[in-house]
Structure formats: C-alpha cells, structure tokens
Amino acid sequence: MTQTFEQFLSTSSANIPILGFVLNIILAALLSTILGWVYTKYGNALSNRKQFAKNFLLITMTTMLIISIVKSSLALSLGLVGALSIIRFRTAIKEPEELAYLFLAISIGLGLGADQTAITIIAFIIMLIIVIVTKKFSTRFHDYKNLHLTIQSNSDTKITIDAIIEILKLRCDAVDLRRLDENGKIIEASFIIESHDFSQLNKAKDELRKLDDNLKITFLDNKGLL
C-alpha cells in the first residue's frame, strides 16, 4: 500500500508464459496467412494484392509481440508511447480496402497478444464469412465486366480526348475518365469502363485504332493484379 510510484513501475511486469506465447504467435501466422489469401482472392484493389498481402504476416506477428510484452507493464506501455511518437510511418495506401485489411491484421495481433484467443478466432471467422458471402453475391448479381483502360498516343496524328470518349460511350455501358495527361502530341488517358459484351470491346478497340494506328491500348481487370 505504501510502495512508491517508481516501485510500482518496476514490479508491475509479469513473466510471459513461453508455451502460450509460442502457440499464439503460430496462430497469428496462420490467421494472417488466411487473411492474405482471402484478400488476394476476394479483394478489389487495383494494386498487386498478392504482394501487398505479404505484409499481413509481419504486421500481425509484430503487433502480437508488442502487446504481449507491454500488456503487463505500465512502464513498458509508457515507453512504447514515447517510442512510437518519434517514428513516422509512411505507407503507400492507395485504397480504403487496403487500410481495412491492415486494421484487421493489427486487430488479430492485438487480440492474440492480449490472450483473447477464442474471441479473436470467432470474430475473424465471422468477418471472413461475411466478406466471402458478400463477394459471392455481388459477383452473381453483377455481370458487367469492370475494366481499367489505358490509352496512349505518341505520334504525329493528333487525336482528341473527346473523340476517344465518344467511341467508348458508344461501345461501353459506362465510361469514367480517371486521369488525363496531355503534352504536345503525347496523350495518355485512363478510364474505368463497364461492358457486358466482349465483341463491343473489340469494336471499340478497332475504332480507336482508326484514330491512330500506333495507339497503345491496355485493358486491365479492375479487380487488380494477382
């Protein structure tokens, strides 16, 4: 009752059970691997999902290690706050979905580090079921081909963005201009297009070629690179 604050800080830590820690970190590796697989298969990000998913393993295990160490020590908790205050994280997060999966990976590490194994596993399974079922139903009831289209022209034949958009609107169900770079005779445009008929895409490609024989056209599945 009469111990000083310094004594409290020095005696508030507890030994971490080695067996429990090993089991939790193995479970963290397993759950983060499953999370990476689900993100790669069912994610919608345009970036390389398989490459991004490799980060989940390290993030989950690191978070679990930190929580396991500081959870029983006020002194270590205060030291962690000070250490993180001098670290600046610069992450190339391009889409909210990437951030959502990162939070889920961190949550797994937090739960296992706090020895809330059962709740963490149950919540993880429920969330994955919801993600997979939602993705299955959205794919079933949405038959449109969602594509990322990039058009590049670098020739003496001057084409306009209006001519490109008119052709795409005629052959596609939806056209959304996302980026336009134009400099002299060089033009580069990026679109998100929707089409349910592959033959219409071929006709659009042929009509665009008529504008410029050297036109570079790239179609990319908007679900992202695997």
C-alpha positions as CSV (number, residue, x, y, z in Angstrom):
1,M,0.0,0.0,0.0
2,T,2.9,2.3,0.7
3,Q,5.0,1.5,-2.3
4,T,6.2,4.4,-4.4
5,F,5.3,5.1,-7.9
6,E,8.9,4.0,-9.0
7,Q,8.5,0.7,-7.2
8,F,5.1,0.2,-8.8
9,L,6.7,0.7,-12.3
10,S,9.5,-1.7,-11.5
11,T,7.3,-4.5,-10.1
12,S,4.2,-4.3,-12.3
13,S,5.6,-6.5,-15.1
14,A,5.0,-10.3,-15.2
15,N,6.7,-13.2,-16.8
16,I,5.2,-14.3,-20.2
17,P,4.3,-18.0,-20.4
18,I,6.6,-19.3,-23.2
19,L,4.3,-22.1,-24.3
20,G,1.3,-19.8,-24.6
21,F,3.3,-17.2,-26.4
22,V,4.6,-19.7,-29.0
23,L,1.1,-21.1,-29.6
24,N,-0.3,-17.5,-30.0
25,I,2.4,-16.5,-32.5
26,I,1.9,-19.6,-34.5
27,L,-1.8,-18.9,-34.6
28,A,-1.1,-15.3,-35.6
29,A,1.0,-16.5,-38.5
30,L,-1.8,-18.9,-39.5
31,L,-4.6,-16.4,-39.3
32,S,-2.6,-13.7,-41.2
33,T,-1.8,-16.2,-43.9
34,I,-5.5,-17.0,-44.3
35,L,-6.3,-13.3,-44.3
36,G,-3.7,-12.7,-47.1
37,W,-5.3,-15.5,-49.2
38,V,-8.8,-14.0,-48.7
39,Y,-7.6,-10.5,-49.6
40,T,-5.8,-11.8,-52.7
41,K,-8.8,-13.8,-54.0
42,Y,-11.7,-11.5,-53.0
43,G,-10.2,-8.1,-52.8
44,N,-11.0,-5.3,-55.3
45,A,-7.8,-3.2,-55.1
46,L,-6.1,-2.3,-58.3
47,S,-2.6,-2.8,-56.8
48,N,-0.7,-6.1,-56.7
49,R,-2.8,-7.8,-54.0
50,K,-0.5,-10.8,-53.6
51,Q,2.5,-8.6,-53.0
52,F,0.5,-6.4,-50.5
53,A,-0.8,-9.4,-48.7
54,K,2.7,-10.5,-47.7
55,N,2.8,-7.6,-45.2
56,F,-0.1,-9.1,-43.1
57,L,2.2,-11.8,-41.7
58,L,4.8,-9.5,-40.3
59,I,2.3,-6.8,-39.2
60,T,0.2,-9.4,-37.3
61,M,3.1,-11.1,-35.6
62,T,4.8,-7.8,-34.7
63,T,1.6,-6.4,-33.2
64,M,1.2,-9.5,-31.1
65,L,4.8,-9.4,-29.9
66,I,4.4,-5.8,-28.8
67,I,1.1,-6.3,-27.0
68,S,2.5,-9.5,-25.3
69,I,5.4,-7.5,-23.9
70,V,3.7,-4.3,-22.8
71,K,0.3,-5.7,-21.6
72,S,1.5,-6.4,-18.0
73,S,3.9,-3.5,-17.6
74,L,2.9,0.1,-17.2
75,A,6.5,1.2,-17.6
76,L,6.8,-0.6,-20.9
77,S,3.4,0.8,-22.1
78,L,4.6,4.4,-21.4
79,G,7.9,3.6,-23.1
80,L,6.0,2.3,-26.2
81,V,4.1,5.6,-26.4
82,G,7.3,7.6,-26.3
83,A,9.0,5.3,-28.9
84,L,6.1,5.5,-31.3
85,S,6.0,9.3,-31.0
86,I,9.4,9.6,-32.7
87,I,8.6,7.1,-35.5
88,R,6.9,8.3,-38.7
89,F,5.2,5.7,-40.8
90,R,4.9,6.4,-44.5
91,T,2.7,3.9,-46.1
92,A,1.6,3.8,-49.7
93,I,-2.1,3.2,-49.0
94,K,-4.0,3.9,-52.2
95,E,-7.4,2.5,-51.4
96,P,-9.6,2.2,-48.3
97,E,-9.8,-1.5,-48.7
98,E,-6.0,-1.9,-48.1
99,L,-6.4,0.1,-44.9
100,A,-9.3,-2.0,-43.8
101,Y,-7.3,-5.3,-44.2
102,L,-4.4,-3.7,-42.4
103,F,-6.6,-2.9,-39.4
104,L,-7.9,-6.4,-39.4
105,A,-4.3,-7.8,-39.4
106,I,-3.5,-5.5,-36.5
107,S,-6.7,-6.5,-34.6
108,I,-5.7,-10.1,-34.9
109,G,-2.3,-9.3,-33.3
110,L,-3.9,-7.2,-30.6
111,G,-6.4,-10.0,-29.7
112,L,-3.8,-12.8,-29.6
113,G,-1.3,-10.6,-27.7
114,A,-3.9,-9.9,-25.1
115,D,-4.6,-13.7,-24.8
116,Q,-8.2,-13.2,-26.1
117,T,-7.7,-16.2,-28.4
118,A,-11.3,-17.5,-28.6
119,I,-12.9,-14.1,-29.3
120,T,-10.2,-13.3,-31.9
121,I,-10.7,-16.5,-33.8
122,I,-14.5,-16.3,-33.6
123,A,-14.5,-12.7,-34.8
124,F,-12.0,-13.5,-37.6
125,I,-14.1,-16.4,-38.9
126,I,-17.3,-14.3,-38.8
127,M,-15.7,-11.4,-40.7
128,L,-14.2,-13.7,-43.3
129,I,-17.6,-15.4,-43.9
130,I,-19.2,-12.0,-44.4
131,V,-16.5,-10.9,-46.8
132,I,-16.7,-14.1,-48.9
133,V,-20.5,-14.3,-49.0
134,T,-20.8,-10.6,-49.9
135,K,-18.3,-11.0,-52.7
136,K,-20.1,-14.1,-54.0
137,F,-23.5,-12.4,-54.1
138,S,-22.1,-9.2,-55.6
139,T,-20.4,-11.3,-58.4
140,R,-23.6,-13.3,-59.0
141,F,-25.9,-10.3,-59.4
142,H,-23.4,-8.1,-61.3
143,D,-22.5,-9.4,-64.7
144,Y,-20.7,-6.4,-66.0
145,K,-17.1,-6.5,-66.9
146,N,-15.4,-3.8,-64.9
147,L,-12.1,-2.9,-66.7
148,H,-9.3,-0.4,-66.3
149,L,-8.5,1.0,-69.8
150,T,-5.3,3.0,-70.6
151,I,-4.9,4.7,-73.9
152,Q,-1.5,6.2,-75.1
153,S,-0.8,8.1,-78.2
154,N,2.6,9.4,-79.2
155,S,2.5,10.2,-82.9
156,D,2.1,13.0,-85.4
157,T,-1.6,12.0,-85.7
158,K,-3.3,14.3,-83.3
159,I,-6.3,12.7,-81.6
160,T,-8.5,14.4,-79.0
161,I,-9.9,13.1,-75.8
162,D,-13.4,13.9,-77.0
163,A,-13.1,11.5,-79.9
164,I,-11.9,8.8,-77.6
165,I,-14.7,9.3,-75.2
166,E,-17.3,9.3,-78.0
167,I,-16.2,5.9,-79.2
168,L,-16.1,4.5,-75.7
169,K,-19.6,5.8,-74.8
170,L,-20.9,4.2,-78.0
171,R,-19.5,0.8,-77.2
172,C,-19.4,0.6,-73.4
173,D,-22.2,0.7,-70.8
174,A,-20.3,3.2,-68.6
175,V,-17.2,5.3,-69.0
176,D,-15.4,7.2,-66.3
177,L,-12.3,9.2,-67.1
178,R,-9.9,8.9,-64.2
179,R,-6.7,10.5,-65.5
180,L,-5.6,12.6,-68.5
181,D,-2.0,13.6,-69.4
182,E,-1.5,15.7,-72.5
183,N,1.7,17.3,-73.7
184,G,2.0,18.4,-77.3
185,K,1.5,15.3,-79.5
186,I,1.5,13.0,-76.5
187,I,-1.7,12.0,-74.8
188,E,-2.4,9.4,-72.1
189,A,-5.8,8.7,-70.6
190,S,-7.0,6.3,-68.0
191,F,-10.6,5.1,-67.8
192,I,-12.8,2.8,-65.8
193,I,-15.3,1.2,-68.2
194,E,-18.1,-1.3,-67.9
195,S,-19.2,-3.7,-70.6
196,H,-21.2,-6.9,-70.7
197,D,-20.3,-7.7,-74.3
198,F,-16.7,-8.6,-75.3
199,S,-17.5,-8.0,-79.0
200,Q,-18.3,-4.4,-78.2
201,L,-14.9,-4.0,-76.6
202,N,-13.3,-5.4,-79.8
203,K,-15.2,-2.9,-81.9
204,A,-14.2,-0.1,-79.6
205,K,-10.6,-1.1,-80.0
206,D,-10.8,-1.2,-83.8
207,E,-12.5,2.2,-83.9
208,L,-9.8,3.6,-81.7
209,R,-7.1,2.2,-83.9
210,K,-8.6,4.1,-86.8
211,L,-7.8,7.3,-85.0
212,D,-4.2,6.3,-84.7
213,D,-2.5,3.1,-86.0
214,N,0.2,3.4,-83.3
215,L,-2.3,3.8,-80.5
216,K,-1.4,1.8,-77.4
217,I,-4.4,0.3,-75.7
218,T,-4.3,-1.6,-72.4
219,F,-7.2,-3.4,-70.8
220,L,-6.8,-4.5,-67.1
221,D,-9.2,-6.3,-64.9
222,N,-10.4,-3.7,-62.3
223,K,-10.2,-6.4,-59.6
224,G,-6.5,-5.9,-59.6
225,L,-3.3,-7.8,-60.4
226,L,-2.9,-11.2,-58.8
